[in-house]
């Protein structure tokens, strides 16, 4: 192992000193790459296209598995993949180029370019769309709530009509970070407003042709035939797969089609500027800053972080059965590209394992915030009794369900990921032992209700304790009725049968509802899994808000009991 590590380190050092590199790699290194993707290198499995970029060369490019299972077409470096959210950095760079030309300013109000977007009494800037800090609700979740399946044909016009009916934001612009695909569809429409061209037309002339990306385009017509494209799959039992349909005719947030060779040219542009210049790349990778002054890891359609102690620009993508990840190490002039057509894989993990073969672990870059604690003894409570009233089951307006427990004089936060140790960080404050960027405060309201407030980078929520006892039919019956959303023009009905609530409509059938506390209903639908019940001054239920995922405060009025 020492000899192999020395070989890898030598290869990296040579790469740092030499301006031009051979396409060949040590066989030991290519064998290690092959071993990462060998489980999918079969004629009966979807798979991967993999690329490694160093300086001005694509030094490794290979396919594993099949692009099309029905016709037995293998994946190669030339195979075209749908990029999903990796597309966003190209939309963002289009905006950066237009800003450089003086055709817009990143801090302009979007209403100057999108006359159709409703006036919600808040200024929303182009930069906030790029940073996911606009508060605009996510298009995919809104579409699903309205009854559109994500494997339906979804056009740009369909999404624009949906967004033009929004009646509220998730939060005040700039207050929080919440990933919003809607923002990038809106950015594509800003490109159209400014240039008179579709995003596909603009990027073809301004980015793809100048970089020689001959096999790349924004796929804005799902009926278009694309030679060498891969098809999308998901697992259906061991070694069995089924089609995962994708029929998008929209762009901005998604829908870039490209291959390994073309994407390598984009990666090289981060240090060898053929389109734009260093200032434009600096703009693209400038981290978001919230109204509070907190700096985030997300920039303009791309994230900025570190890996193995090296500065990195990265983004992943996931639509239907496509999983993609592109990571760029500008200081090393290296990039790692992985594309898959199987929805059950983790492209980010594979990209990290690939990068680890080339980049030795180094000292981590200095990050904001405190490092994790090393000695769990700091978590021992001096006075456990003071925190005992704050233990129990808690929920939040967005549907999170947590427990806080004291065990052996230590405080634990129990969540979907497991049991996390908390440590005291001052009066009425606790931090996660393994990640102090997640922290809590606890307090008691004037009405005697115990409340936890959870904070994590760019976000915050209130947690309220609830009673876990099962409610009788007389209580459950008060929730039944038909609820209508004017914004989406759709309705759902809540019913009671065999002592259990359920919710459904014509499109989706029914799914069980679980009452959490007095005013929260949970179900298994990803698009509206948490419903906050709204009551009038007499306690009568008047409707509910959808508060889950990337949608907040979506109002459904009770129209029939």
C-alpha positions in Angstrom: 0.0 0.0 0.0 2.9 2.4 0.7 4.3 1.8 -2.8 0.8 2.5 -4.3 0.3 5.6 -2.3 3.7 6.8 -3.3 2.8 6.1 -7.0 -0.4 8.2 -6.7 1.4 11.1 -4.9 4.1 11.1 -7.6 1.5 11.3 -10.3 -0.2 14.3 -8.6 3.1 16.1 -8.2 4.1 15.5 -11.8 0.7 16.8 -12.8 1.4 20.0 -10.9 4.7 20.6 -12.6 4.1 19.6 -16.2 2.0 21.7 -18.6 0.9 18.8 -20.9 0.0 15.3 -19.8 -0.2 11.9 -21.5 -3.7 10.4 -21.8 -2.2 7.2 -20.3 -2.5 6.4 -16.6 -0.7 3.8 -14.5 -2.5 0.4 -14.9 -2.8 0.2 -11.1 -4.8 3.4 -11.1 -7.1 2.4 -14.0 -7.7 -0.9 -12.2 -8.8 1.0 -9.1 -11.2 3.2 -11.2 -12.6 0.0 -12.9 -13.1 -1.6 -9.5 -15.4 1.3 -8.4 -17.8 0.8 -11.3 -17.3 -2.9 -11.9 -20.7 -3.9 -10.2 -22.5 -2.2 -13.1 -20.2 -3.3 -15.9 -22.6 -5.9 -17.2 -24.8 -6.3 -20.3 -27.9 -6.7 -18.0 -27.5 -3.5 -16.0 -27.7 0.3 -16.5 -24.4 1.9 -15.6 -22.0 4.8 -15.7 -20.0 7.1 -17.9 -16.9 8.4 -16.1 -14.4 11.1 -16.9 -11.3 12.6 -15.3 -9.9 15.9 -16.4 -6.4 17.3 -15.6 -5.1 20.6 -17.0 -6.0 20.7 -20.7 -6.8 17.0 -21.2 -9.5 14.4 -20.6 -7.1 11.8 -19.2 -9.6 9.1 -18.5 -13.0 8.4 -20.1 -14.9 5.1 -20.0 -18.4 3.6 -19.9 -19.7 0.8 -17.8 -23.0 -1.0 -18.3 -25.8 -0.3 -20.8 -27.2 2.8 -22.2 -30.3 0.9 -23.5 -31.3 -2.4 -22.0 -33.9 -3.3 -24.6 -31.5 -3.0 -27.6 -28.3 -3.9 -25.8 -26.5 -0.6 -26.4 -23.5 -0.1 -24.1 -22.5 3.1 -22.4 -19.4 4.8 -23.8 -17.8 8.2 -23.2 -19.8 9.5 -26.2 -23.2 8.5 -24.6 -25.5 11.4 -24.0 -27.0 11.8 -20.5 -29.7 14.0 -19.1 -27.9 16.2 -16.5 -30.8 17.1 -14.2 -29.6 19.8 -11.8 -26.0 19.9 -13.1 -27.8 22.0 -15.7 -28.2 24.9 -13.3 -24.6 26.2 -13.5 -25.1 26.7 -17.3 -28.2 28.7 -16.7 -26.4 30.7 -14.1 -23.4 31.3 -16.3 -25.8 32.6 -19.0 -27.0 35.2 -16.6 -23.4 36.0 -15.6 -22.5 36.6 -19.3 -25.5 38.8 -19.8 -24.5 40.8 -16.7 -21.0 41.3 -18.1 -22.5 42.6 -21.3 -24.5 45.2 -19.2 -27.9 43.7 -20.2 -28.9 43.1 -16.6 -27.7 43.4 -13.1 -27.7 40.5 -10.6 -29.4 42.6 -8.0 -32.2 43.8 -10.3 -35.8 43.1 -9.3 -37.0 40.1 -11.3 -40.3 41.9 -12.1 -38.4 44.1 -14.5 -38.0 41.1 -16.7 -40.8 38.8 -15.7 -44.0 40.9 -16.0 -46.1 37.7 -15.5 -44.8 36.9 -12.1 -47.2 38.2 -9.4 -46.5 41.1 -7.1 -46.1 39.5 -3.7 -45.2 42.7 -2.0 -41.5 41.7 -1.8 -38.5 42.6 -4.0 -37.0 39.4 -5.4 -33.6 39.8 -7.1 -32.0 37.8 -9.9 -29.2 36.9 -7.5 -31.7 35.4 -5.0 -33.1 33.1 -7.7 -29.5 32.0 -8.4 -28.8 31.5 -4.7 -32.0 29.6 -3.9 -32.8 32.4 -1.4 -35.8 33.9 -3.2 -38.6 32.1 -1.3 -40.3 31.1 -4.5 -42.0 27.7 -4.1 -40.6 24.7 -6.0 -42.2 23.9 -9.3 -42.1 20.1 -9.1 -43.9 20.0 -5.7 -46.5 22.5 -6.9 -47.1 20.4 -10.1 -47.4 17.2 -8.1 -49.9 18.8 -5.6 -52.0 20.1 -8.5 -52.1 16.5 -9.9 -49.4 16.5 -12.5 -47.2 13.4 -12.3 -43.5 14.0 -12.9 -43.4 11.4 -15.7 -46.1 13.4 -17.5 -45.1 15.7 -20.3 -44.2 19.0 -18.6 -43.6 22.0 -20.8 -42.0 25.4 -20.1 -45.4 27.1 -20.7 -47.0 24.7 -18.1 -44.5 25.8 -15.4 -44.8 29.5 -16.3 -48.6 29.4 -15.9 -48.2 27.6 -12.6 -45.7 30.1 -11.2 -47.7 33.1 -12.5 -50.5 32.0 -10.1 -48.4 31.9 -6.9 -50.1 33.8 -4.1 -47.3 33.7 -1.4 -43.7 33.0 -0.9 -42.1 30.4 1.4 -40.3 33.1 3.3 -39.1 36.7 2.9 -36.4 36.9 0.1 -32.9 36.6 1.5 -34.0 35.3 4.9 -33.4 31.6 4.2 -31.9 29.1 1.8 -34.4 26.7 0.2 -33.6 24.9 -3.0 -36.1 26.0 -5.7 -36.2 24.6 -9.2 -38.7 27.3 -10.0 -36.0 30.0 -9.7 -34.0 28.5 -12.5 -37.0 28.1 -14.8 -37.5 31.8 -14.1 -33.9 32.5 -14.9 -34.3 30.8 -18.3 -37.3 33.1 -18.9 -35.2 36.1 -17.9 -32.7 35.1 -20.6 -35.5 35.0 -23.1 -36.8 38.4 -22.0 -33.4 40.0 -22.3 -32.2 38.4 -25.5 -35.3 37.3 -27.4 -33.8 33.8 -27.5 -34.6 30.6 -25.7 -32.1 29.4 -23.2 -31.2 26.6 -25.7 -30.5 29.2 -28.4 -28.5 31.5 -26.2 -26.3 28.8 -24.6 -25.7 27.2 -28.0 -24.2 30.5 -29.4 -22.7 31.9 -26.2 -21.3 28.8 -24.4 -21.5 25.4 -26.3 -20.2 26.3 -29.7 -17.3 28.5 -28.5 -16.2 25.6 -26.2 -16.6 23.0 -28.9 -19.4 21.2 -27.1 -20.9 19.8 -30.2 -23.1 17.2 -28.6 -24.6 19.5 -25.9 -28.0 21.2 -25.8 -30.8 22.1 -23.5 -33.4 19.6 -24.4 -36.6 21.7 -24.6 -38.6 19.3 -26.8 -39.2 15.8 -25.4 -40.1 14.4 -28.8 -36.7 15.3 -30.3 -34.5 12.3 -31.3 -31.0 12.5 -29.9 -28.5 10.0 -31.2 -26.5 8.0 -28.6 -28.7 9.0 -25.7 -29.0 6.8 -22.7 -32.3 5.7 -21.3 -33.5 6.0 -17.7 -34.0 3.1 -15.3 -34.7 2.2 -11.7 -34.3 -1.1 -9.9 -37.2 -3.4 -9.7 -35.9 -6.3 -7.5 -32.5 -7.9 -7.7 -31.0 -7.6 -11.2 -34.3 -6.4 -12.6 -35.0 -3.0 -13.9 -37.9 -0.9 -15.2 -38.1 2.3 -17.3 -38.1 5.5 -15.3 -39.9 7.9 -17.7 -38.7 11.4 -18.3 -40.7 13.6 -20.7 -39.6 17.1 -19.9 -40.0 19.9 -22.4 -38.6 22.6 -20.0 -35.2 24.0 -19.2 -33.3 26.2 -16.9 -33.5 24.0 -13.8 -32.8 20.9 -15.7 -32.7 19.2 -19.2 -29.1 19.8 -20.3 -28.0 16.9 -22.6 -24.3 16.2 -22.9 -21.6 13.6 -22.7 -18.3 13.1 -21.0 -16.1 14.7 -23.7 -18.2 17.8 -23.9 -18.5 18.2 -20.1 -14.7 18.0 -19.8 -14.5 21.1 -22.0 -16.8 23.0 -19.6 -14.7 21.8 -16.6 -11.5 23.1 -18.2 -13.1 26.5 -18.7 -13.0 27.1 -15.0 -9.2 27.6 -15.3 -8.6 27.9 -19.0 -11.1 30.6 -19.9 -12.4 30.3 -23.5 -15.9 31.5 -22.6 -16.0 34.4 -20.2 -13.0 35.2 -18.0 -11.8 34.8 -14.5 -14.1 37.5 -13.2 -17.1 35.6 -14.6 -16.0 32.4 -12.9 -15.5 34.4 -9.7 -19.1 35.7 -10.0 -20.4 32.2 -10.7 -18.7 30.8 -7.6 -19.5 33.7 -5.2 -21.2 32.2 -2.2 -24.7 33.4 -1.2 -25.1 35.8 1.8 -28.3 35.9 3.7 -29.9 39.0 5.0 -28.4 38.1 8.4 -24.9 38.3 6.9 -24.4 34.5 7.1 -22.4 33.1 4.1 -23.7 29.8 2.6 -21.9 27.1 0.6 -24.2 27.6 -2.4 -23.2 30.1 -5.1 -24.8 30.7 -8.5 -26.2 27.3 -9.6 -23.1 25.6 -8.1 -21.8 24.8 -4.6 -18.5 25.8 -3.2 -16.9 23.6 -0.6 -13.7 21.6 0.0 -12.7 17.9 -0.4 -9.5 16.3 0.8 -8.5 19.8 1.9 -8.8 21.2 -1.6 -11.2 23.9 -2.8 -14.0 22.5 -4.9 -16.9 23.6 -7.1 -19.6 20.9 -7.4 -23.2 20.0 -8.2 -25.2 16.9 -8.5 -28.4 16.1 -10.4 -31.3 13.6 -10.1 -34.3 13.3 -12.4 -36.1 10.1 -13.0 -33.4 7.4 -13.3 -30.5 9.9 -14.1 -27.9 10.6 -11.4 -25.0 13.0 -12.3 -22.2 14.7 -10.4 -19.5 17.1 -11.6 -16.7 18.3 -9.3 -14.1 20.8 -10.2 -10.8 21.4 -8.3 -9.6 24.8 -9.7 -6.4 24.9 -7.7 -5.3 21.5 -9.0 -6.8 22.0 -12.4 -8.7 18.7 -12.1 -12.2 17.6 -12.6 -14.2 14.4 -12.0 -17.4 13.6 -14.0 -19.8 10.7 -13.3 -23.1 10.1 -15.1 -25.5 7.3 -14.4 -28.8 6.1 -15.9 -29.8 4.2 -12.7 -31.9 6.0 -10.1 -30.8 3.8 -7.2 -27.1 5.0 -7.1 -25.4 7.9 -5.3 -23.4 9.9 -7.9 -21.9 12.2 -5.3 -20.4 9.3 -3.4 -19.0 7.7 -6.5 -17.5 11.0 -7.6 -15.8 11.4 -4.2 -14.4 7.9 -4.4 -13.1 8.6 -7.8 -11.5 11.9 -6.8 -9.9 10.2 -3.8 -7.8 8.0 -6.1 -6.1 11.2 -7.5 -6.1 13.7 -4.6 -4.3 12.7 -1.4 -6.0 13.8 1.8 -4.6 17.0 3.1 -5.3 19.4 5.9 -8.9 20.7 5.8 -9.4 24.3 4.8 -10.4 26.7 7.5 -14.2 26.7 7.7 -16.6 29.1 9.5 -18.0 27.8 12.8 -16.5 25.5 15.4 -15.1 22.1 14.7 -16.9 19.0 16.1 -16.3 18.2 19.7 -13.7 15.4 20.4 -14.5 14.4 24.0 -18.1 13.3 24.8 -17.5 14.1 28.5 -18.4 17.7 27.7 -21.9 16.5 27.1 -22.6 15.4 30.7 -25.3 17.6 32.1 -24.6 19.4 35.3 -28.3 19.6 36.2 -30.4 17.1 34.1 -33.5 18.1 36.0 -33.5 21.5 34.5 -33.9 20.0 31.0 -36.4 17.3 31.9 -39.5 19.5 31.2 -38.1 20.0 27.7 -37.9 16.3 26.8 -40.6 14.5 24.8 -42.0 14.4 21.3 -41.9 17.5 19.1 -43.1 18.6 15.7 -42.8 21.7 13.5 -44.8 23.6 11.0 -42.9 21.9 8.2 -43.6 18.4 9.5 -40.4 17.5 11.2 -40.8 15.0 14.1 -38.2 14.8 16.7 -37.7 13.6 20.3 -35.4 15.0 23.0 -34.4 12.5 25.7 -32.0 12.4 28.6 -30.1 9.2 29.1 -27.3 8.7 31.6 -27.1 12.5 32.3 -26.7 13.3 28.6 -29.2 15.0 26.2 -30.0 13.3 22.9 -31.9 14.5 19.8 -33.7 11.6 18.1 -34.4 12.3 14.4 -34.9 10.3 11.2 -31.1 9.7 10.9 -30.8 8.3 14.4 -29.8 9.5 17.9 -27.5 12.5 18.1 -25.7 13.7 21.2 -26.2 17.4 22.2 -23.8 19.5 24.3 -24.4 22.6 26.2 -23.4 25.8 24.5 -24.5 28.3 27.0 -27.7 29.1 28.8 -30.7 27.5 27.1 -28.6 26.5 24.1 -27.4 23.1 22.9 -25.3 22.1 19.9 -25.0 18.8 18.0 -21.8 17.0 19.2 -20.7 15.9 15.8 -21.7 19.1 13.9 -21.9 22.3 15.9 -23.4 24.1 12.9 -26.7 22.5 14.0 -27.8 24.0 17.3 -30.9 24.5 19.4 -32.4 26.9 21.9 -35.2 25.9 24.4 -37.7 28.1 26.1 -41.2 28.2 27.6 -44.0 30.4 26.1 -46.2 32.7 28.2 -48.8 29.9 28.0 -46.5 27.4 29.5 -45.7 25.5 26.2 -42.2 24.2 25.9 -40.5 25.1 22.6 -37.2 24.1 20.9 -35.8 26.2 18.0 -33.6 24.4 15.6 -30.9 26.3 13.6 -28.7 25.0 10.8 -26.9 26.9 8.0 -29.3 29.2 6.3 -32.4 27.9 8.0 -34.4 27.8 11.3 -37.6 26.3 12.6 -39.8 26.1 15.7 -40.4 22.7 17.4 -43.5 22.3 19.5 -44.2 19.4 21.9 -47.2 17.3 21.3 -49.2 14.6 22.9 -48.7 11.1 21.3 -52.0 9.7 22.6 -54.4 8.3 20.0 -57.4 10.6 19.4 -61.1 9.3 19.5 -63.4 9.4 16.4 -65.2 12.5 17.8 -61.9 14.5 17.6 -60.9 13.0 14.2 -64.3 13.7 12.6 -63.7 17.4 12.9 -61.0 17.3 10.2 -63.1 15.6 7.6 -64.3 17.6 4.5 -63.2 18.9 1.1 -60.4 21.4 0.9 -59.8 23.6 -2.2 -56.6 25.4 -3.4 -57.4 28.3 -5.6 -53.8 28.8 -6.5 -53.5 25.4 -8.1 -57.2 24.9 -8.8 -57.4 21.5 -7.2 -59.1 19.9 -4.2 -58.5 17.0 -1.7 -61.0 15.3 0.6 -60.2 14.1 4.1 -62.3 11.2 5.3 -62.7 9.0 8.4 -63.0 5.2 8.2 -62.3 2.5 10.8 -61.1 5.1 13.3 -58.4 6.4 10.8 -58.2 9.6 8.7 -57.2 9.5 5.1 -56.8 12.1 2.3 -57.3 11.7 -1.4 -58.6 13.0 -4.7 -59.5 11.7 -8.2 -55.9 11.8 -9.4 -54.1 10.0 -6.6 -56.7 7.9 -4.7 -56.3 7.8 -0.9 -53.5 7.6 1.6 -53.7 7.4 5.4 -53.3 10.6 7.5 -51.8 10.7 11.0 -52.8 13.4 13.5 -49.8 14.8 15.3 -50.8 16.9 18.3 -53.9 19.0 17.7 -53.2 20.8 14.4 -50.8 18.8 12.3 -51.6 16.0 9.8 -49.0 13.8 8.2 -49.2 11.5 5.2 -46.9 9.5 2.9 -47.1 11.8 -0.2 -43.8 13.6 -0.8 -45.5 16.6 -2.3 -47.8 17.4 0.7 -46.6 15.2 3.5 -47.3 17.8 6.2 -50.6 19.8 6.7 -50.9 22.5 9.2 -54.5 22.9 10.3 -55.9 26.5 10.5 -58.7 27.4 12.8 -60.9 30.5 13.3 -61.2 32.3 16.6 -63.8 29.8 17.8 -61.6 26.8 17.1 -63.4 25.7 13.9 -61.2 24.3 11.2 -61.2 26.7 8.1 -58.5 25.0 6.1 -54.9 23.8 6.0 -51.6 24.9 4.8 -49.2 22.6 3.0 -45.8 23.0 4.8 -43.5 20.3 3.6 -40.4 19.9 1.5 -39.9 23.0 -0.6 -43.4 24.4 -0.3 -44.7 26.5 2.6 -48.0 28.2 3.3 -49.9 26.7 0.4 -53.5 27.4 1.3 -56.3 25.0 1.0 -59.7 26.4 2.1 -62.3 24.0 3.6 -65.3 24.3 1.3 -67.3 21.3 2.5 -67.5 19.4 5.8 
